[in-house]
Amino acid sequence: MDPFHVIQWAGDALNDIRRKTWQELRSIARDLKRQLDDLTRGDDAASSAGEIEKQQTSIKTNAALAKAVKGALYPLGKDPDNLTGRQAATLQFIADTDPRLYRAYLSKEWLRAIIKLPADEAATELKRWYFKATHSRIPELVELAHKVRRHEAGIRQALTLKLNNARIEATNNKIKLIIRKAYGFRKVKNLIDMVMLACSNLRIPLGHREGSDGKKRSGHLKRYFLRATHNYA
């Protein structure tokens, strides 16, 4: 199990929590505005002036938090060392106003730090992280913890061997790009030939470039262009 995918799971879970939080804030905003409309339409405007002011303050606070949560995709997902000043300020605002979302962020960063530890230390810290995540009362974190526990053997093996499948992922992406650029292939053999051409060490002897045998093919190329020129003359 590649540690990169573990961090990707944590990032996806955190983003689900962020979206859920934003939707809850939007719902709260609608309720607050409805209550404010009821207060402004009331007969006793003098007695409700204080309530109106309090409601307006709540609406402004909720709007600021909703805006911060909506734009917090990158601040919550990035490495803390790579945050810009504005992103760090957004993260600090969330820490001050939304403890639940910030706890989920800290859990994700804790998991990221565990992946960088030696295998023995990582195994101990992973148990502590699992206990905290399963007792966080955040459904997305609980689900993430169970998923990590199911793949714990593979994660520990990857941390011990220091291996990942980055090269395989890069090759898969290159193959997908080849298919997209060609708008598909009529035969599988054509796809295999193109993949071998793009993803292997094969060298096509074009111009003065050497082939796989180290020989140049400039004479053959000159004869080809001479014949083409003669045919079109």
Phi, psi and omega per residue, in radians:
M1 nan 2.088 -3.120
D2 -1.233 2.231 3.098
P3 -0.999 -0.483 3.110
F4 -1.013 -0.693 -3.121
H5 -1.234 -0.524 3.085
V6 -1.111 -0.780 3.107
I7 -1.160 -0.598 3.089
Q8 -1.127 -0.701 3.065
W9 -1.052 -0.785 -3.132
A10 -1.108 -0.699 3.109
G11 -1.137 -0.698 3.106
D12 -1.133 -0.725 3.120
A13 -1.115 -0.730 3.123
L14 -1.131 -0.668 3.132
N15 -1.190 -0.607 3.056
D16 -1.109 -0.706 3.099
I17 -1.135 -0.699 3.131
R18 -1.092 -0.806 3.130
R19 -1.111 -0.725 3.118
K20 -1.100 -0.718 3.113
T21 -1.101 -0.736 -3.133
W22 -1.120 -0.713 3.112
Q23 -1.119 -0.677 3.096
E24 -1.132 -0.698 3.126
L25 -1.145 -0.652 3.088
R26 -1.113 -0.722 3.107
S27 -1.113 -0.738 3.103
I28 -1.099 -0.691 -3.141
A29 -1.080 -0.722 3.111
R30 -1.106 -0.721 3.129
D31 -1.140 -0.713 -3.134
L32 -1.129 -0.730 3.126
K33 -1.161 -0.644 3.096
R34 -1.135 -0.727 3.098
Q35 -1.144 -0.661 3.115
L36 -1.142 -0.694 3.092
D37 -1.098 -0.677 3.119
D38 -1.142 -0.663 3.136
L39 -1.200 -0.723 -3.116
T40 -1.217 -0.434 3.121
R41 -1.536 -0.044 -3.105
G42 -1.206 2.779 -3.125
D43 -1.326 -0.710 -3.085
D44 -1.581 1.405 -3.084
A45 -1.207 -0.582 -3.093
A46 -1.165 -0.762 -3.107
S47 -1.254 -0.430 -3.110
S48 -1.696 0.102 -3.132
A49 -1.069 -0.749 3.121
G50 -1.122 -0.701 3.116
E51 -1.140 -0.667 3.117
I52 -1.104 -0.770 -3.141
E53 -1.115 -0.721 3.117
K54 -1.123 -0.682 -3.138
Q55 -1.175 -0.699 3.114
Q56 -1.118 -0.683 3.095
T57 -1.114 -0.729 3.119
S58 -1.106 -0.683 3.133
I59 -1.127 -0.738 3.134
K60 -1.135 -0.750 3.123
T61 -1.104 -0.765 3.136
N62 -1.125 -0.697 3.139
A63 -1.140 -0.708 3.123
A64 -1.121 -0.728 3.130
L65 -1.184 -0.718 3.119
A66 -1.083 -0.707 3.119
K67 -1.129 -0.728 3.137
A68 -1.138 -0.748 -3.125
V69 -1.172 -0.695 3.140
K70 -1.107 -0.658 -3.120
G71 -1.656 0.277 -3.052
A72 -1.705 0.273 -3.110
L73 -1.046 -0.872 -3.117
Y74 -1.329 -0.752 3.083
P75 -1.008 -0.646 -3.135
L76 -1.349 -0.447 -3.071
G77 -1.639 -0.403 -3.057
K78 -1.370 2.789 2.992
D79 -1.129 2.322 -3.114
P80 -0.969 -0.502 -3.137
D81 -1.255 -0.303 -3.087
N82 -1.826 0.146 -3.114
L83 -1.267 2.455 2.991
T84 -1.371 2.996 3.130
G85 -1.068 -0.726 -3.139
R86 -1.165 -0.719 3.133
Q87 -1.171 -0.660 3.089
A88 -1.126 -0.659 3.103
A89 -1.148 -0.702 3.080
T90 -1.073 -0.744 3.134
L91 -1.137 -0.686 3.127
Q92 -1.179 -0.647 3.095
F93 -1.098 -0.721 3.097
I94 -1.140 -0.685 3.117
A95 -1.084 -0.603 -3.113
D96 -1.412 -0.440 -2.984
T97 -2.033 -0.339 -3.105
D98 -2.372 1.445 -3.094
P99 -1.055 -0.591 -3.098
R100 -1.117 -0.856 3.134
L101 -1.145 -0.642 -3.130
Y102 -1.220 -0.606 3.059
R103 -1.092 -0.683 3.094
A104 -1.137 -0.677 3.101
Y105 -1.110 -0.787 3.134
L106 -1.109 -0.618 3.094
S107 -1.127 -0.717 3.104
K108 -1.119 -0.745 3.138
E109 -1.194 -0.589 3.072
W110 -1.097 -0.757 3.111
L111 -1.120 -0.664 3.106
R112 -1.095 -0.724 3.131
A113 -1.173 -0.613 3.140
I114 -1.114 -0.682 -3.104
I115 -1.089 -0.471 -3.104
K116 -1.502 -0.115 -3.103
L117 -1.422 2.827 2.982
P118 -1.049 2.789 -2.975
A119 -1.029 -0.768 -3.094
D120 -1.152 -0.802 3.120
E121 -1.148 -0.677 -3.128
A122 -1.100 -0.663 -3.137
A123 -1.115 -0.719 3.123
T124 -1.177 -0.798 -3.124
E125 -1.177 -0.546 3.140
L126 -1.153 -0.600 3.080
K127 -1.160 -0.732 3.114
R128 -1.135 -0.718 3.122
W129 -1.113 -0.720 -3.124
Y130 -1.071 -0.751 -3.139
F131 -1.106 -0.790 -3.139
K132 -1.121 -0.741 -3.096
A133 -1.172 -0.706 -3.128
T134 -1.255 -0.317 3.113
H135 -1.860 0.284 -3.099
S136 -1.406 -0.276 -3.068
R137 1.064 0.464 3.019
I138 -1.989 1.934 -3.011
P139 -0.952 -0.691 -3.108
E140 -1.143 -0.669 3.109
L141 -1.225 -0.667 3.109
V142 -1.093 -0.773 3.111
E143 -1.110 -0.703 3.099
L144 -1.099 -0.731 -3.134
A145 -1.072 -0.759 3.122
H146 -1.144 -0.613 3.114
K147 -1.170 -0.742 3.092
V148 -1.120 -0.696 3.126
R149 -1.098 -0.660 3.131
R150 -1.120 -0.543 -3.098
H151 -1.869 0.345 -3.042
E152 -1.076 -0.688 -3.132
A153 -1.073 -0.782 3.117
G154 -1.155 -0.644 3.123
I155 -1.139 -0.789 -3.138
R156 -1.143 -0.631 3.109
Q157 -1.161 -0.702 3.115
A158 -1.140 -0.678 3.114
L159 -1.196 -0.577 3.123
T160 -1.259 -0.781 -3.080
L161 -1.477 -0.235 -3.123
K162 1.026 0.716 -3.132
L163 -2.002 2.670 3.026
N164 -2.567 2.977 -3.110
N165 -1.858 0.609 -3.128
A166 -1.086 -0.705 -3.127
R167 -1.140 -0.697 3.116
I168 -1.135 -0.737 3.111
E169 -1.091 -0.692 3.120
A170 -1.123 -0.715 3.111
T171 -1.152 -0.715 3.098
N172 -1.059 -0.745 3.117
N173 -1.122 -0.660 3.120
K174 -1.147 -0.691 3.106
I175 -1.134 -0.739 3.095
K176 -1.058 -0.683 3.120
L177 -1.154 -0.678 3.107
I178 -1.079 -0.771 -3.136
I179 -1.135 -0.727 -3.116
R180 -1.179 -0.690 3.136
K181 -1.175 -0.549 -3.121
A182 -1.538 -0.093 -3.065
Y183 0.976 0.660 3.110
G184 1.610 2.896 3.142
F185 -2.226 2.533 -3.140
R186 -1.243 -0.656 -3.122
K187 -2.225 2.602 3.109
V188 -1.114 -0.610 -3.135
K189 -1.045 -0.654 3.126
N190 -1.125 -0.691 3.089
L191 -1.113 -0.768 -3.138
I192 -1.098 -0.725 3.119
D193 -1.078 -0.753 -3.127
M194 -1.181 -0.661 3.104
V195 -1.136 -0.756 3.104
M196 -1.090 -0.625 3.134
L197 -1.210 -0.689 -3.045
A198 -1.551 -0.486 -3.013
C199 -1.938 0.185 3.139
S200 -2.124 -3.049 -3.133
N201 -1.678 0.302 3.102
L202 -1.138 2.378 3.118
R203 -2.091 2.107 3.133
I204 -1.481 2.202 -3.083
P205 -1.326 1.416 3.087
L206 -1.822 2.367 3.105
G207 1.101 -2.331 3.140
H208 -1.646 0.183 3.122
R209 -1.355 2.424 -3.128
E210 -1.292 2.573 3.056
G211 -1.456 -3.010 -3.125
S212 -1.166 -0.356 3.114
D213 -1.572 0.027 3.113
G214 1.485 0.041 -3.110
K215 -1.747 2.573 3.117
K216 -1.558 2.680 -3.091
R217 -2.126 0.511 -3.054
S218 -1.121 -0.619 -3.132
G219 -1.139 -0.752 3.119
H220 -1.090 -0.696 -3.132
L221 -1.194 -0.657 3.100
K222 -1.105 -0.767 3.132
R223 -1.084 -0.627 3.123
Y224 -1.115 -0.795 -3.131
F225 -1.222 -0.563 3.087
L226 -1.138 -0.756 3.113
R227 -1.116 -0.739 3.139
A228 -1.094 -0.719 3.130
T229 -1.141 -0.718 -3.140
H230 -1.131 -0.660 -3.125
N231 -1.170 -0.604 -3.094
Y232 -1.594 -0.056 -3.099
A233 -1.316 nan nan
